[in-house]
Amino acid sequence: MIYEDYTIFTPGPVKMSDEILSIGAKQTPYFRNQLFSNIVLESEQLLLEFVNAPKNSRVIFLTASGTAGMESVVMNILNQQNNALIVNGGGFGQRFVDICKSYDITHSELNPKNLDLSDIDNIDGSSYDTFIVNAHETSIGKLYNLDNIGTFCKKYNLLNIVDAISMFITDPLDMQRHNIDIAIISSQKGLALPPGLTMVILNPKAINKINTIKNHYFNFLNYLEDGKRGQTPYTPAVSIILQLFYRLKQIQKDGGINFTINQAKQIATYFRENIQNLPLAPYTQYMPNAMTALTPTDNKKAIDIVNILENRYKTIVCPNGGKLKNKIFRVSHMGDMNIEYIDILIKKLQKLYKFF
């Protein structure tokens, strides 16, 4: 099996627990029945609880990647009459820009550079009706300030669309506190499930803005109607939904979302403290609990570090592409992580630099 005996520190897919793996190894059951509907309905309620969604919010379950969730929101919620302000601070911000261009959505780009948007109140938002942000810009490991963004959106009555794919359950995400109207999450990040399931969480304001669109598979109105009985219009990722249900119940049993956030924070803090003697620096000061983006400070190339870890030490961290290929590599703290597991990477980084 490819990479079976490797240690994995990539920000999606992430390391999965044995319990989650065992569920995925079982025969996929039939799903057009009340038993599966009950699982979907309870999963929806747990997701809404974990993000503190307003009353009458709903979850749409898409058998698709996170990018499909991003595109489906744009096609179902926005149209040519909207004017969106899009945070473009990296590869995933650019992806939202590209999606809006594909649908001829009027938009402007906000490039925060080295800031986390704590200063967003300096911007005049009166000409916009929509705000779009990848809350954790995973390409560079930067977490934006959702409190200030939420205040900004409330001030100008903007629809607040948040890609929370790589921060859900590792960093605070509160739809009411942060004035979020739409949150997009995905299975292969903090939830530590296989890729292939994306969930779009809509509050009542967002539900009221759904357009009648000429699209069959991604039509939100169909998903909302079938979702009332715990079903989807088309065959869902049945096994991943069963894994999701187990994972959500596990989080609930462990003490809720604050437990998983604190766990990720402890692991991230431990990792960062224990690599301070290495010639590596955080790429940004606005780091999430979910991940650490590192840049070499000794003129070594980031991609060389990535390749040596994989080829010599059977340890996989995440490279960057394009202009950042030689400047950044990324280390995930999501998934089935503990201190003992993160120690493996710390020791291999120390060994790598000893013989580099």
DRENDO-1510 file (C-alpha; in Angstrom, 1 decimal, always signed):
<recs>
REC; n; res; u; v; w
REC; 1; MET; +0.0; +0.0; +0.0 .
REC; 2; ILE; +1.4; +3.4; -1.0 .
REC; 3; TYR; +2.8; +5.4; +2.1 .
REC; 4; GLU; +1.4; +2.7; +4.5 .
REC; 5; ASP; +4.5; +2.9; +6.8 .
REC; 6; TYR; +5.0; +6.7; +6.5 .
REC; 7; THR; +4.2; +9.3; +9.1 .
REC; 8; ILE; +1.9; +11.9; +7.7 .
REC; 9; PHE; +1.8; +15.6; +8.5 .
REC; 10; THR; -0.1; +17.0; +5.5 .
REC; 11; PRO; -3.1; +19.3; +5.9 .
REC; 12; GLY; -5.5; +17.1; +4.1 .
REC; 13; PRO; -5.8; +14.2; +3.9 .
REC; 14; VAL; -4.7; +13.9; +7.4 .
REC; 15; LYS; -3.9; +11.0; +9.7 .
REC; 16; MET; -7.0; +9.0; +10.5 .
REC; 17; SER; -7.7; +6.9; +13.6 .
REC; 18; ASP; -8.0; +3.1; +13.5 .
REC; 19; GLU; -11.7; +3.4; +14.4 .
REC; 20; ILE; -12.4; +5.6; +11.4 .
REC; 21; LEU; -10.4; +3.3; +9.1 .
REC; 22; SER; -12.3; +0.3; +10.3 .
REC; 23; ILE; -15.6; +1.9; +9.4 .
REC; 24; GLY; -14.4; +2.6; +5.9 .
REC; 25; ALA; -13.2; -1.0; +5.5 .
REC; 26; LYS; -16.7; -2.4; +6.0 .
REC; 27; GLN; -19.3; -3.1; +3.3 .
REC; 28; THR; -21.1; +0.0; +2.3 .
REC; 29; PRO; -24.8; -0.4; +3.3 .
REC; 30; TYR; -27.9; +0.6; +1.5 .
REC; 31; PHE; -28.9; +4.1; +2.3 .
REC; 32; ARG; -32.5; +4.8; +1.1 .
REC; 33; ASN; -34.0; +3.9; +4.4 .
REC; 34; GLN; -34.9; +5.4; +7.8 .
REC; 35; LEU; -31.8; +4.1; +9.6 .
REC; 36; PHE; -29.5; +6.0; +7.3 .
REC; 37; SER; -31.8; +9.1; +7.3 .
REC; 38; ASN; -31.6; +9.2; +11.1 .
REC; 39; ILE; -27.8; +9.2; +10.9 .
REC; 40; VAL; -27.8; +12.1; +8.4 .
REC; 41; LEU; -30.3; +14.1; +10.5 .
REC; 42; GLU; -28.4; +13.6; +13.7 .
REC; 43; SER; -25.1; +14.5; +12.0 .
REC; 44; GLU; -26.7; +17.7; +10.7 .
REC; 45; GLN; -27.8; +18.6; +14.2 .
REC; 46; LEU; -24.4; +18.0; +15.7 .
REC; 47; LEU; -22.7; +20.0; +13.0 .
REC; 48; LEU; -25.1; +22.9; +13.6 .
REC; 49; GLU; -24.4; +22.7; +17.3 .
REC; 50; PHE; -20.6; +22.6; +16.9 .
REC; 51; VAL; -20.6; +25.8; +14.8 .
REC; 52; ASN; -23.3; +27.5; +16.9 .
REC; 53; ALA; -25.5; +28.0; +13.9 .
REC; 54; PRO; -28.6; +30.1; +14.3 .
REC; 55; LYS; -32.0; +28.5; +14.7 .
REC; 56; ASN; -33.4; +27.1; +11.4 .
REC; 57; SER; -30.0; +26.8; +9.8 .
REC; 58; ARG; -29.4; +23.8; +7.5 .
REC; 59; VAL; -26.6; +21.6; +6.3 .
REC; 60; ILE; -26.2; +20.4; +2.7 .
REC; 61; PHE; -24.1; +17.2; +2.2 .
REC; 62; LEU; -22.3; +17.2; -1.1 .
REC; 63; THR; -20.4; +14.2; -2.4 .
REC; 64; ALA; -17.6; +16.4; -3.7 .
REC; 65; SER; -14.3; +18.1; -2.8 .
REC; 66; GLY; -14.1; +21.4; -0.9 .
REC; 67; THR; -13.7; +23.3; -4.1 .
REC; 68; ALA; -17.0; +22.0; -5.2 .
REC; 69; GLY; -18.5; +23.4; -2.0 .
REC; 70; MET; -16.9; +26.8; -2.8 .
REC; 71; GLU; -18.2; +26.8; -6.4 .
REC; 72; SER; -21.7; +25.5; -5.4 .
REC; 73; VAL; -22.1; +28.4; -3.0 .
REC; 74; VAL; -21.2; +30.9; -5.6 .
REC; 75; MET; -23.5; +29.4; -8.2 .
REC; 76; ASN; -26.5; +29.0; -5.8 .
REC; 77; ILE; -26.2; +32.2; -3.8 .
REC; 78; LEU; -24.7; +34.9; -6.0 .
REC; 79; ASN; -25.6; +36.3; -9.4 .
REC; 80; GLN; -24.6; +39.1; -11.7 .
REC; 81; GLN; -26.4; +41.7; -9.5 .
REC; 82; ASN; -24.1; +41.0; -6.6 .
REC; 83; ASN; -20.8; +42.8; -5.8 .
REC; 84; ALA; -18.4; +40.7; -3.7 .
REC; 85; LEU; -15.3; +41.6; -1.8 .
REC; 86; ILE; -13.0; +38.6; -1.9 .
REC; 87; VAL; -10.0; +38.2; +0.4 .
REC; 88; ASN; -7.2; +37.0; -1.8 .
REC; 89; GLY; -4.2; +36.2; +0.4 .
REC; 90; GLY; -3.0; +33.0; -1.3 .
REC; 91; GLY; -3.8; +30.0; -3.5 .
REC; 92; PHE; -7.3; +29.4; -2.0 .
REC; 93; GLY; -8.3; +33.1; -2.0 .
REC; 94; GLN; -7.3; +33.1; -5.7 .
REC; 95; ARG; -9.5; +30.1; -6.2 .
REC; 96; PHE; -12.6; +32.0; -5.0 .
REC; 97; VAL; -11.6; +34.9; -7.3 .
REC; 98; ASP; -11.4; +32.4; -10.3 .
REC; 99; ILE; -14.8; +30.9; -9.4 .
REC; 100; CYS; -16.5; +34.3; -9.3 .
REC; 101; LYS; -14.9; +35.2; -12.6 .
REC; 102; SER; -16.3; +32.0; -14.1 .
REC; 103; TYR; -19.8; +33.1; -13.1 .
REC; 104; ASP; -19.4; +36.7; -14.0 .
REC; 105; ILE; -19.8; +37.8; -10.4 .
REC; 106; THR; -18.8; +41.5; -9.9 .
REC; 107; HIS; -16.0; +41.5; -7.4 .
REC; 108; SER; -13.0; +43.2; -5.9 .
REC; 109; GLU; -10.0; +41.7; -4.4 .
REC; 110; LEU; -8.6; +42.4; -0.9 .
REC; 111; ASN; -5.0; +41.5; -0.6 .
REC; 112; PRO; -4.1; +41.6; +3.1 .
REC; 113; LYS; -0.3; +40.9; +2.6 .
REC; 114; ASN; +1.1; +40.5; +6.1 .
REC; 115; LEU; -2.0; +41.3; +8.0 .
REC; 116; ASP; -4.8; +39.2; +9.5 .
REC; 117; LEU; -7.6; +41.7; +8.7 .
REC; 118; SER; -7.7; +43.0; +12.3 .
REC; 119; ASP; -7.6; +46.4; +10.6 .
REC; 120; ILE; -10.5; +45.7; +8.3 .
REC; 121; ASP; -12.6; +48.5; +9.8 .
REC; 122; ASN; -10.4; +50.9; +7.8 .
REC; 123; ILE; -12.1; +49.6; +4.6 .
REC; 124; ASP; -15.2; +51.2; +3.2 .
REC; 125; GLY; -17.6; +48.3; +2.6 .
REC; 126; SER; -20.6; +50.3; +1.5 .
REC; 127; SER; -20.4; +49.4; -2.2 .
REC; 128; TYR; -20.5; +45.6; -1.6 .
REC; 129; ASP; -23.2; +43.2; -0.6 .
REC; 130; THR; -21.1; +40.0; -0.1 .
REC; 131; PHE; -17.8; +39.2; +1.7 .
REC; 132; ILE; -15.9; +36.0; +0.9 .
REC; 133; VAL; -12.9; +34.7; +2.8 .
REC; 134; ASN; -10.9; +31.5; +3.3 .
REC; 135; ALA; -10.7; +31.8; +7.0 .
REC; 136; HIS; -7.5; +29.9; +7.1 .
REC; 137; GLU; -5.5; +30.5; +4.0 .
REC; 138; THR; -4.0; +27.1; +4.0 .
REC; 139; SER; -1.5; +27.8; +1.2 .
REC; 140; ILE; +0.5; +30.0; +3.6 .
REC; 141; GLY; -0.8; +29.0; +7.0 .
REC; 142; LYS; -2.5; +32.3; +7.9 .
REC; 143; LEU; -5.6; +32.6; +10.0 .
REC; 144; TYR; -7.8; +35.7; +9.5 .
REC; 145; ASN; -9.5; +37.5; +12.3 .
REC; 146; LEU; -13.1; +36.3; +12.1 .
REC; 147; ASP; -14.2; +38.6; +14.9 .
REC; 148; ASN; -13.3; +41.7; +13.1 .
REC; 149; ILE; -14.6; +40.3; +9.8 .
REC; 150; GLY; -17.9; +39.5; +11.4 .
REC; 151; THR; -18.2; +43.0; +12.8 .
REC; 152; PHE; -17.3; +44.5; +9.4 .
REC; 153; CYS; -20.0; +42.4; +7.7 .
REC; 154; LYS; -22.6; +43.3; +10.3 .
REC; 155; LYS; -21.8; +47.0; +9.9 .
REC; 156; TYR; -22.3; +47.0; +6.1 .
REC; 157; ASN; -25.0; +44.2; +6.1 .
REC; 158; LEU; -22.8; +42.0; +3.9 .
REC; 159; LEU; -23.5; +38.3; +3.3 .
REC; 160; ASN; -20.5; +36.6; +5.0 .
REC; 161; ILE; -19.3; +33.5; +3.2 .
REC; 162; VAL; -16.5; +31.7; +5.0 .
REC; 163; ASP; -14.5; +28.7; +3.7 .
REC; 164; ALA; -13.7; +27.0; +7.1 .
REC; 165; ILE; -12.5; +23.8; +5.5 .
REC; 166; SER; -9.1; +23.7; +7.2 .
REC; 167; MET; -10.0; +25.2; +10.5 .
REC; 168; PHE; -13.2; +23.5; +11.6 .
REC; 169; ILE; -12.8; +21.8; +15.0 .
REC; 170; THR; -9.2; +23.0; +15.4 .
REC; 171; ASP; -9.8; +26.7; +15.6 .
REC; 172; PRO; -12.8; +28.7; +16.9 .
REC; 173; LEU; -15.7; +28.9; +14.4 .
REC; 174; ASP; -18.9; +30.4; +15.7 .
REC; 175; MET; -21.5; +31.4; +13.1 .
REC; 176; GLN; -23.4; +33.6; +15.5 .
REC; 177; ARG; -20.4; +35.2; +17.2 .
REC; 178; HIS; -18.7; +35.8; +13.9 .
REC; 179; ASN; -21.8; +36.8; +12.0 .
REC; 180; ILE; -21.2; +34.0; +9.4 .
REC; 181; ASP; -24.0; +33.3; +7.0 .
REC; 182; ILE; -22.4; +30.4; +5.1 .
REC; 183; ALA; -19.7; +28.1; +6.3 .
REC; 184; ILE; -18.0; +25.5; +4.1 .
REC; 185; ILE; -16.3; +22.5; +5.7 .
REC; 186; SER; -14.9; +19.3; +4.3 .
REC; 187; SER; -14.2; +15.8; +5.5 .
REC; 188; GLN; -10.4; +15.4; +5.0 .
REC; 189; LYS; -9.2; +18.2; +7.3 .
REC; 190; GLY; -9.8; +18.5; +11.0 .
REC; 191; LEU; -12.5; +15.9; +10.9 .
REC; 192; ALA; -9.8; +13.4; +9.8 .
REC; 193; LEU; -12.0; +11.4; +7.4 .
REC; 194; PRO; -11.3; +10.4; +3.8 .
REC; 195; PRO; -11.8; +13.1; +1.1 .
REC; 196; GLY; -15.0; +13.2; -0.8 .
REC; 197; LEU; -17.6; +14.8; +1.5 .
REC; 198; THR; -18.2; +18.6; +1.8 .
REC; 199; MET; -20.8; +20.2; +4.0 .
REC; 200; VAL; -22.3; +23.7; +3.3 .
REC; 201; ILE; -23.9; +25.2; +6.4 .
REC; 202; LEU; -26.5; +27.9; +5.6 .
REC; 203; ASN; -28.2; +30.2; +8.1 .
REC; 204; PRO; -31.8; +31.4; +7.3 .
REC; 205; LYS; -30.5; +34.6; +5.7 .
REC; 206; ALA; -28.4; +32.6; +3.2 .
REC; 207; ILE; -31.3; +30.1; +2.6 .
REC; 208; ASN; -33.5; +33.0; +1.6 .
REC; 209; LYS; -30.9; +34.1; -1.0 .
REC; 210; ILE; -30.7; +30.8; -2.9 .
REC; 211; ASN; -31.3; +31.3; -6.6 .
REC; 212; THR; -33.2; +29.1; -9.0 .
REC; 213; ILE; -30.4; +27.8; -11.1 .
REC; 214; LYS; -30.0; +25.7; -14.2 .
REC; 215; ASN; -27.8; +23.1; -12.6 .
REC; 216; HIS; -28.9; +19.6; -11.8 .
REC; 217; TYR; -26.3; +18.1; -9.4 .
REC; 218; PHE; -25.5; +21.1; -7.3 .
REC; 219; ASN; -29.0; +22.6; -6.9 .
REC; 220; PHE; -29.3; +23.6; -3.3 .
REC; 221; LEU; -33.1; +23.7; -3.3 .
REC; 222; ASN; -33.2; +20.0; -4.1 .
REC; 223; TYR; -30.7; +19.2; -1.3 .
REC; 224; LEU; -32.7; +21.2; +1.2 .
REC; 225; GLU; -35.9; +19.5; +0.3 .
REC; 226; ASP; -34.5; +15.9; +0.4 .
REC; 227; GLY; -32.6; +16.9; +3.6 .
REC; 228; LYS; -35.8; +17.3; +5.5 .
REC; 229; ARG; -36.0; +13.5; +5.6 .
REC; 230; GLY; -32.3; +12.9; +6.0 .
REC; 231; GLN; -31.6; +12.1; +2.4 .
REC; 232; THR; -29.7; +13.6; -0.6 .
REC; 233; PRO; -31.0; +13.9; -4.2 .
REC; 234; TYR; -28.2; +11.6; -5.5 .
REC; 235; THR; -26.1; +8.8; -4.0 .
REC; 236; PRO; -24.0; +10.3; -1.2 .
REC; 237; ALA; -20.6; +9.2; +0.1 .
REC; 238; VAL; -22.3; +6.7; +2.3 .
REC; 239; SER; -19.3; +5.3; +4.1 .
REC; 240; ILE; -17.8; +8.7; +4.7 .
REC; 241; ILE; -21.1; +9.9; +6.3 .
REC; 242; LEU; -21.0; +6.8; +8.6 .
REC; 243; GLN; -17.5; +7.8; +9.5 .
REC; 244; LEU; -18.6; +11.4; +10.0 .
REC; 245; PHE; -21.4; +10.3; +12.3 .
REC; 246; TYR; -18.9; +8.3; +14.4 .
REC; 247; ARG; -16.5; +11.2; +14.5 .
REC; 248; LEU; -19.1; +13.8; +15.6 .
REC; 249; LYS; -20.4; +11.5; +18.3 .
REC; 250; GLN; -16.8; +11.0; +19.5 .
REC; 251; ILE; -16.3; +14.7; +19.7 .
REC; 252; GLN; -19.5; +15.1; +21.6 .
REC; 253; LYS; -18.5; +12.3; +24.0 .
REC; 254; ASP; -15.0; +13.9; +24.6 .
REC; 255; GLY; -16.5; +17.2; +25.7 .
REC; 256; GLY; -17.4; +19.0; +22.5 .
REC; 257; ILE; -15.7; +21.3; +20.1 .
REC; 258; ASN; -13.6; +23.1; +22.7 .
REC; 259; PHE; -11.9; +19.9; +23.5 .
REC; 260; THR; -10.7; +19.3; +19.9 .
REC; 261; ILE; -9.6; +23.0; +19.6 .
REC; 262; ASN; -7.6; +22.8; +22.8 .
REC; 263; GLN; -6.0; +19.5; +21.7 .
REC; 264; ALA; -4.9; +21.0; +18.4 .
REC; 265; LYS; -3.6; +24.1; +20.1 .
REC; 266; GLN; -1.5; +22.0; +22.5 .
REC; 267; ILE; +0.0; +20.0; +19.7 .
REC; 268; ALA; +0.7; +23.1; +17.6 .
REC; 269; THR; +2.3; +24.9; +20.6 .
REC; 270; TYR; +4.4; +21.9; +21.4 .
REC; 271; PHE; +5.7; +21.5; +17.9 .
REC; 272; ARG; +6.6; +25.2; +17.5 .
REC; 273; GLU; +8.4; +25.4; +20.9 .
REC; 274; ASN; +10.4; +22.3; +20.1 .
REC; 275; ILE; +11.8; +23.4; +16.8 .
REC; 276; GLN; +13.0; +26.8; +17.9 .
REC; 277; ASN; +16.6; +25.5; +17.9 .
REC; 278; LEU; +16.4; +24.7; +14.1 .
REC; 279; PRO; +16.9; +27.3; +11.3 .
REC; 280; LEU; +13.2; +27.4; +10.6 .
REC; 281; ALA; +10.8; +30.4; +11.2 .
REC; 282; PRO; +7.0; +30.7; +11.0 .
REC; 283; TYR; +6.0; +32.1; +7.6 .
REC; 284; THR; +3.3; +34.2; +9.3 .
REC; 285; GLN; +2.7; +35.4; +12.9 .
REC; 286; TYR; -1.0; +34.7; +12.4 .
REC; 287; MET; -0.9; +30.9; +12.7 .
REC; 288; PRO; -3.9; +28.7; +13.2 .
REC; 289; ASN; -3.9; +25.7; +15.5 .
REC; 290; ALA; -4.5; +23.5; +12.4 .
REC; 291; MET; -1.1; +24.0; +10.8 .
REC; 292; THR; +2.3; +25.5; +10.9 .
REC; 293; ALA; +3.9; +27.0; +7.8 .
REC; 294; LEU; +7.7; +27.2; +8.0 .
REC; 295; THR; +10.4; +28.9; +6.0 .
REC; 296; PRO; +14.1; +28.0; +6.2 .
REC; 297; THR; +16.3; +30.8; +7.5 .
REC; 298; ASP; +19.6; +29.3; +6.4 .
REC; 299; ASN; +19.2; +29.6; +2.6 .
REC; 300; LYS; +18.1; +26.0; +2.3 .
REC; 301; LYS; +15.3; +25.2; -0.1 .
REC; 302; ALA; +12.0; +24.2; +1.4 .
REC; 303; ILE; +11.3; +21.7; -1.3 .
REC; 304; ASP; +14.6; +20.0; -0.5 .
REC; 305; ILE; +13.6; +19.6; +3.1 .
REC; 306; VAL; +10.2; +18.1; +2.0 .
REC; 307; ASN; +11.9; +15.6; -0.4 .
REC; 308; ILE; +14.5; +14.5; +2.1 .
REC; 309; LEU; +11.9; +13.9; +4.8 .
REC; 310; GLU; +9.9; +11.8; +2.4 .
REC; 311; ASN; +12.6; +9.9; +0.6 .
REC; 312; ARG; +15.0; +9.3; +3.5 .
REC; 313; TYR; +12.8; +9.4; +6.6 .
REC; 314; LYS; +9.4; +8.2; +5.3 .
REC; 315; THR; +7.8; +11.4; +6.7 .
REC; 316; ILE; +5.5; +13.5; +4.6 .
REC; 317; VAL; +5.0; +17.2; +5.1 .
REC; 318; CYS; +3.3; +19.5; +2.6 .
REC; 319; PRO; +5.3; +21.4; +0.0 .
REC; 320; ASN; +4.2; +24.6; -1.7 .
REC; 321; GLY; +4.1; +25.3; -5.4 .
REC; 322; GLY; +4.9; +28.2; -7.7 .
REC; 323; LYS; +6.9; +31.1; -6.3 .
REC; 324; LEU; +6.8; +29.7; -2.8 .
REC; 325; LYS; +8.2; +26.2; -3.7 .
REC; 326; ASN; +11.6; +27.0; -2.2 .
REC; 327; LYS; +10.3; +29.2; +0.6 .
REC; 328; ILE; +7.6; +27.3; +2.5 .
REC; 329; PHE; +6.7; +23.9; +3.7 .
REC; 330; ARG; +3.7; +23.1; +5.8 .
REC; 331; VAL; +3.1; +20.9; +8.8 .
REC; 332; SER; -0.4; +19.8; +9.8 .
REC; 333; HIS; -1.6; +19.4; +13.4 .
REC; 334; MET; -5.0; +18.1; +12.3 .
REC; 335; GLY; -6.2; +14.5; +12.6 .
REC; 336; ASP; -5.3; +11.7; +14.9 .
REC; 337; MET; -2.4; +13.5; +16.4 .
REC; 338; ASN; -0.7; +13.4; +19.8 .
REC; 339; ILE; +2.6; +14.5; +21.3 .
REC; 340; GLU; +4.3; +11.1; +20.7 .
REC; 341; TYR; +3.4; +11.3; +17.0 .
REC; 342; ILE; +4.5; +14.9; +16.5 .
REC; 343; ASP; +7.8; +13.9; +18.3 .
REC; 344; ILE; +8.6; +11.7; +15.3 .
REC; 345; LEU; +8.7; +14.7; +13.0 .
REC; 346; ILE; +10.6; +16.8; +15.5 .
REC; 347; LYS; +13.3; +14.2; +15.8 .
REC; 348; LYS; +13.5; +13.6; +12.0 .
REC; 349; LEU; +13.9; +17.4; +11.4 .
REC; 350; GLN; +16.7; +17.5; +14.0 .
REC; 351; LYS; +18.4; +14.5; +12.3 .
REC; 352; LEU; +17.9; +16.0; +8.9 .
REC; 353; TYR; +19.6; +19.3; +9.9 .
REC; 354; LYS; +22.4; +17.3; +11.6 .
REC; 355; PHE; +23.4; +15.7; +8.3 .
REC; 356; PHE; +22.0; +18.2; +5.7 .
</recs>
